[in-house]
Amino acid sequence: MPTLLALALLALGLLPAPTGPSAAPARKTVAVLAFDNNTGKTDYDHLGQGMAAMMTTDLAAVDEIQLLERQRLADVTKEIDNQRSQYFDSTTAVKVGRLAGAQYIIVGSLAAVEPQVRIDTRIVRVETGAIVKTAKVSGKQEEFFDLQKRLTKQLVKDLDIALSPEGEAKLDARQQANRVDDMDAMVKVSNAMSMADAGDYGGATFKIAPVVAKYPNSAFVKMTSDEIKQRASKKTEQKAKDGINKGINKLIKKKWPGGN
C-alpha cells in the first residue's frame, strides 16, 4: 500500500522523481610548467624542470586531476616560446595552457636557495588568466623533499580538491616512491633532462648515473633514466634507418641514373 501511495504522489508531482547514482565530478585538467630560476645563480637554471616533472608524477596519483604530459607541454612551449620566457608572470603560461588544452596551469619559481630555499607557486585559471591561488614554502636545502611534498599537498587543496583518506594515502605513497632528498641530486636529474631535450643523450646518461646509484629505489629517478635511454635508443634506430635509406638511394641512382 505505501508503494501505491508513493506512486500516486509521484504522478501528481508531489514527490521528486528518483535519480540514479550521482555522476563523479569531472577531472580537472592541469599542467605544471618548469619553475623559473629567480635565485640569480645559474647552477639552478634547469632545476625547475626537474621540480615540475616530479610534481607532475606526484599529482598524477590524485584521481581528480588529469595531468598533461611533459613532452606535450615541451612541444607547445617550443612552438610559441622558443626563447623560454619567464612563466611566473602568467602571460606565457596562459598561452601554453590554451594550446595544450589545460584548465589550470601551475607556475612556480625557485626564489632563493641561501640561507634557505624558498619556492613560490601560482595556480592560474587558463580560461580567464586569473590567479586562483598562491602558495610558498621555505626551509633548509636538506629538507628539499619535505618542501616539495608540502607544496604539492597545498596545491591539491588550492585546486579545491578534498582528498579522501584513501586519496591522501595514495598521494603519500607516490611521493615516498619518488623520493629524492637532497637538492644537489635534483639539480643533476634536471640537468640530465635538459641535456636529453637538447639531444645529448650520452651526456644526460652520464649526468644522471650517480643519482641512479644513490637513489636506486626512487621511481622518479628510474623513470627519468629509462626515458633518456628510450629516447637515445629511438635516435640510434632512426639514424640507422636514415643511413640504410641513404645507401639504397645511392644504389638506385647509380643503377638507374635517369630515374626519379
C-alpha positions in Angstrom: 0.0 0.0 0.0 2.8 2.5 0.8 4.2 1.8 -2.6 0.8 2.6 -4.3 0.6 5.8 -2.3 4.1 6.8 -3.3 3.3 6.1 -7.0 0.2 8.3 -6.7 2.1 11.2 -5.1 4.8 10.8 -7.8 2.2 11.0 -10.5 0.8 14.2 -9.0 4.2 15.7 -8.9 4.2 15.8 -5.1 7.3 13.6 -4.8 10.6 14.2 -6.6 11.4 11.6 -9.3 14.1 9.1 -8.3 17.5 9.8 -9.6 20.3 7.4 -10.5 23.7 7.5 -8.8 25.3 11.0 -8.9 27.9 11.3 -11.6 31.5 11.7 -10.4 32.8 15.3 -10.8 34.8 15.9 -13.9 38.6 15.7 -13.5 40.5 19.0 -13.6 43.0 19.2 -16.4 46.2 20.6 -15.0 49.6 21.4 -16.5 52.8 22.0 -14.4 55.3 24.2 -16.2 59.0 24.3 -15.5 59.7 26.5 -12.5 61.7 29.7 -13.1 65.1 30.3 -11.5 65.0 33.6 -9.7 67.9 32.9 -7.4 70.5 34.7 -9.6 72.6 31.5 -9.6 73.0 29.9 -13.0 73.7 26.5 -11.3 69.9 26.2 -10.8 68.8 27.2 -14.3 67.4 23.7 -15.0 66.3 22.7 -11.5 62.8 24.0 -12.2 62.4 21.4 -15.0 63.0 18.6 -12.6 60.8 20.1 -9.9 57.9 20.4 -12.3 58.4 16.8 -13.6 58.4 15.4 -10.0 55.4 17.4 -9.1 53.6 16.1 -12.2 54.3 12.5 -11.3 53.2 13.1 -7.7 49.9 14.8 -8.8 49.2 12.0 -11.2 48.3 10.0 -8.1 45.3 12.2 -7.5 42.3 10.7 -9.2 40.5 14.1 -9.5 43.3 15.5 -11.6 44.2 14.9 -15.3 47.8 15.8 -15.9 49.2 16.9 -19.2 52.3 15.1 -20.3 55.7 16.8 -20.1 56.5 16.2 -23.7 53.2 17.7 -24.9 54.0 20.8 -22.8 57.5 20.9 -24.1 56.3 20.8 -27.8 53.7 23.5 -27.2 56.2 25.7 -25.3 58.8 25.3 -28.0 56.2 26.3 -30.6 55.2 29.6 -29.0 58.1 30.4 -26.8 61.4 29.1 -28.2 63.4 31.5 -26.1 61.8 30.2 -22.9 60.3 33.3 -21.3 59.7 33.6 -17.6 56.4 31.7 -16.8 55.8 33.1 -13.3 54.2 36.3 -14.7 51.4 34.0 -16.1 51.2 35.6 -19.6 53.1 32.9 -21.4 51.7 30.2 -19.1 48.2 31.0 -20.2 49.2 30.8 -23.9 50.8 27.4 -23.2 47.7 26.3 -21.3 45.3 27.2 -24.1 47.3 25.4 -26.8 47.8 22.4 -24.6 44.2 22.2 -23.5 44.6 22.7 -19.8 42.1 24.2 -17.4 44.7 25.2 -14.8 48.4 25.9 -15.1 50.7 25.6 -12.1 53.7 28.0 -12.4 56.4 28.4 -9.9 59.8 29.9 -9.1 62.8 29.0 -7.1 63.1 32.3 -5.3 66.1 31.6 -3.1 68.5 28.9 -2.1 70.6 30.6 0.6 70.3 30.8 3.6 67.1 29.0 3.0 65.3 27.5 -0.1 62.1 29.3 -1.0 59.7 28.1 -3.6 56.7 30.2 -4.8 53.8 29.0 -6.9 50.7 30.2 -8.5 47.6 28.4 -9.9 46.3 30.2 -13.0 42.9 29.6 -14.5 43.6 29.3 -18.2 40.1 30.5 -19.4 40.3 33.8 -17.6 44.1 34.2 -16.9 43.2 34.9 -13.3 45.5 33.8 -10.5 43.3 31.4 -8.4 45.8 30.8 -5.5 49.3 31.4 -4.5 51.5 29.3 -2.2 55.0 29.2 -1.0 57.3 27.0 1.2 60.7 27.6 2.7 63.2 25.6 4.5 66.8 24.2 4.5 68.3 22.6 1.4 68.4 19.2 3.1 64.6 19.5 3.6 64.1 19.7 -0.1 61.9 16.6 -0.3 59.6 17.8 2.5 59.3 21.2 0.9 58.1 19.8 -2.4 55.9 17.3 -0.6 54.2 20.1 1.4 53.8 22.3 -1.6 52.2 19.5 -3.7 49.6 18.9 -1.0 48.9 22.6 -0.7 48.3 22.8 -4.4 45.8 20.0 -4.3 43.9 21.9 -1.6 44.1 25.1 -3.6 42.5 23.3 -6.6 39.5 22.7 -4.3 40.1 19.0 -4.1 39.3 17.3 -0.8 41.1 14.1 -0.7 39.6 11.1 1.0 41.8 9.2 3.5 42.4 6.7 0.7 43.3 9.5 -1.7 45.8 11.0 0.8 47.4 7.6 1.4 47.7 7.2 -2.4 49.4 10.6 -2.8 51.7 9.9 0.2 52.7 6.5 -1.3 53.5 8.1 -4.6 55.6 10.9 -3.0 57.6 8.3 -1.0 58.1 6.2 -4.1 59.5 9.2 -6.0 61.6 10.4 -3.0 64.8 12.4 -3.7 66.1 14.0 -0.5 68.8 16.4 -1.5 68.8 19.3 -3.8 72.1 18.5 -5.4 70.7 15.2 -6.7 67.6 17.0 -8.1 69.9 19.5 -9.9 71.7 16.6 -11.6 68.5 15.0 -12.7 67.2 18.3 -14.0 70.4 18.9 -15.9 70.2 15.4 -17.4 66.6 16.1 -18.6 67.7 19.4 -20.2 70.7 17.6 -21.9 68.3 14.9 -23.2 65.9 17.6 -24.6 68.9 19.0 -26.5 69.7 15.6 -27.9 72.8 15.0 -25.8 71.8 11.5 -24.6 75.3 10.4 -23.7 75.8 13.5 -21.5 72.4 13.0 -20.0 73.1 9.4 -19.1 76.5 10.3 -17.6 74.9 13.1 -15.6 72.1 11.1 -14.1 74.2 7.9 -13.4 75.3 9.0 -9.8 71.8 9.8 -8.9 70.5 6.4 -10.0 73.2 4.9 -7.9 72.3 7.0 -4.9 68.6 6.6 -5.2 68.0 3.1 -6.7 64.5 2.9 -5.3 63.3 6.3 -6.5 60.6 5.7 -9.1 61.0 9.3 -10.4 64.8 8.8 -10.9 64.3 5.4 -12.6 61.5 6.7 -14.8 63.7 9.7 -15.9 66.7 7.5 -16.5 64.6 5.0 -18.5 63.1 7.8 -20.6 66.5 9.1 -21.5 67.6 5.6 -22.6 64.5 5.1 -24.6 64.9 8.4 -26.4 68.6 7.6 -27.1 67.6 4.2 -28.5 65.0 5.7 -30.8 67.5 8.2 -32.0 70.0 5.4 -32.8 67.3 3.4 -34.6 66.3 6.4 -36.7 69.9 7.2 -37.5 70.4 3.6 -38.7 67.2 3.8 -40.8 68.3 7.0 -42.3 71.7 5.5 -43.2 70.1 2.5 -44.8 67.7 4.7 -46.8 70.6 6.9 -47.9 72.5 3.9 -49.1 69.6 2.5 -51.0 69.0 5.8 -52.7 72.7 5.9 -53.8 72.4 2.4 -55.3 69.2 3.3 -57.1 70.8 6.4 -58.6 73.9 4.5 -59.6 72.0 1.7 -61.3 69.3 3.9 -62.8 70.9 7.3 -63.2 67.9 8.7 -65.2 65.3 7.5 -62.7 63.3 9.7 -60.3 
